[in-house]
Amino acid sequence: MNNNLQSCDPHKIAKKKILVIDDNLDILTLMQYSLQDIGGWDVMIASSGYEALIKVMAEKPDAIILDGIMPGMDSLTFLKELRKSPEVQSLPVVLVTGSISLTQHIRLLDLDVVGTITKPFNPIFLSEQIAQFLGWTMGG
């Protein structure tokens, strides 16, 4: 029997990894559980843009969910920094925000944001919205 075949378990399909960035711990926790429990994805969290940039480089997520307004490094600065790095510049980003002006919206389109979700959001439908923006199926 070939022992190399044992390491290829067809039932162990790698889950999509999402990095969620928000400075509000309650919202961060709510999104984490919603995306894990309903979406079925692996979720990493970061509470600042600086922390998120480190995690993006180390963990290589499949997508990013980004709070629109954060102290310190704001969302636009985070996106600009992300797009500078060739190895992660094409990561899809979904923006979650309670306030976005038309000017910001146009600038975000230039930075390849695949979609926006308005706060307050419904945690039951959050994974479905994310899946639609990313072209993913839930549970994988």
C-alpha positions in Angstrom: 0.0 0.0 0.0 1.3 3.4 -0.9 1.6 5.6 2.3 1.6 8.8 0.2 -2.1 8.3 -0.6 -3.0 8.5 3.1 -2.1 12.2 3.3 -4.6 13.0 0.5 -7.9 12.9 2.3 -10.7 14.0 -0.1 -12.9 14.9 2.9 -10.4 17.5 4.1 -11.0 20.3 1.7 -9.2 23.5 2.8 -11.7 26.1 4.1 -11.5 29.7 2.8 -9.7 32.0 5.2 -11.1 35.5 5.9 -9.4 38.3 7.8 -11.9 40.6 9.6 -10.6 44.0 10.6 -12.6 46.2 13.0 -11.6 48.3 16.0 -15.0 47.6 17.7 -14.5 44.4 19.7 -18.3 43.6 19.8 -18.7 44.0 16.0 -15.4 42.0 15.4 -16.7 39.1 17.6 -20.2 39.2 16.0 -18.7 39.0 12.5 -16.2 36.3 13.5 -18.9 34.0 14.8 -21.3 34.8 12.0 -18.7 34.0 9.3 -17.5 30.9 11.1 -20.8 29.4 12.2 -23.0 30.4 9.2 -20.4 30.8 6.4 -18.3 27.9 7.5 -15.0 29.8 6.8 -11.9 30.1 8.9 -11.8 33.6 10.4 -8.8 35.5 11.6 -9.3 38.9 13.4 -7.4 42.1 13.7 -8.4 45.3 15.6 -6.2 47.7 13.6 -4.9 48.3 10.2 -1.3 47.8 11.4 -2.1 44.5 13.0 -4.0 43.4 9.9 -1.1 44.1 7.5 1.1 41.9 9.6 -1.5 39.1 9.6 -2.1 39.4 5.8 1.6 38.8 5.1 1.9 36.0 7.6 -1.4 34.2 7.1 -2.3 34.9 3.4 -6.1 35.0 3.8 -8.4 34.5 0.8 -10.3 37.7 1.5 -10.5 40.7 3.8 -13.5 42.2 5.5 -12.6 45.8 6.4 -14.2 48.3 8.7 -14.7 51.6 6.9 -13.7 53.9 9.7 -10.9 53.0 12.1 -8.6 55.1 14.3 -4.9 55.1 13.5 -4.5 53.6 10.0 -7.8 54.3 8.3 -9.4 52.0 5.7 -8.1 54.0 2.7 -4.5 53.9 4.0 -4.8 50.2 4.7 -6.0 49.5 1.2 -3.2 51.6 -0.3 -0.6 49.7 1.7 -2.2 46.4 0.8 -2.2 47.2 -2.9 1.6 48.0 -2.8 2.6 44.4 -2.0 2.6 42.2 -5.1 2.0 39.0 -3.2 -1.3 40.2 -1.6 -2.4 43.1 -3.8 -5.1 41.2 -5.5 -6.8 40.0 -2.3 -10.5 40.8 -2.5 -11.7 43.3 0.1 -15.3 43.9 1.3 -15.9 47.1 3.2 -18.3 47.2 6.1 -19.2 50.7 7.1 -21.8 52.9 8.7 -20.9 56.0 6.7 -19.4 56.3 3.3 -19.4 59.5 1.3 -19.6 59.5 -2.5 -16.1 60.7 -2.8 -14.8 57.9 -0.6 -16.9 55.4 -2.6 -15.2 56.5 -5.8 -11.8 56.2 -4.3 -12.5 52.8 -2.9 -13.5 51.6 -6.4 -10.0 52.7 -7.5 -8.6 50.4 -4.8 -10.5 47.3 -5.9 -13.1 47.0 -3.1 -15.4 44.2 -4.3 -18.4 45.4 -2.3 -19.7 47.3 0.6 -22.0 46.3 3.5 -23.8 48.9 5.5 -23.8 48.9 9.3 -25.9 47.9 11.1 -25.9 44.6 9.2 -27.8 41.4 9.9 -25.4 38.8 11.1 -27.6 36.0 9.8 -27.3 37.3 6.2 -23.7 38.5 6.5 -22.1 35.3 5.2 -24.5 35.2 2.3 -23.7 38.8 1.3 -19.9 38.1 1.6 -20.3 34.9 -0.5 -22.1 36.9 -3.2 -19.4 39.5 -3.4 -16.6 37.0 -3.5 -18.3 34.4 -5.7 -17.8 31.8 -2.9 -20.1 29.0 -1.6 -20.9 29.0 2.1 -19.3 26.2 4.0 -16.1 26.0 2.1 
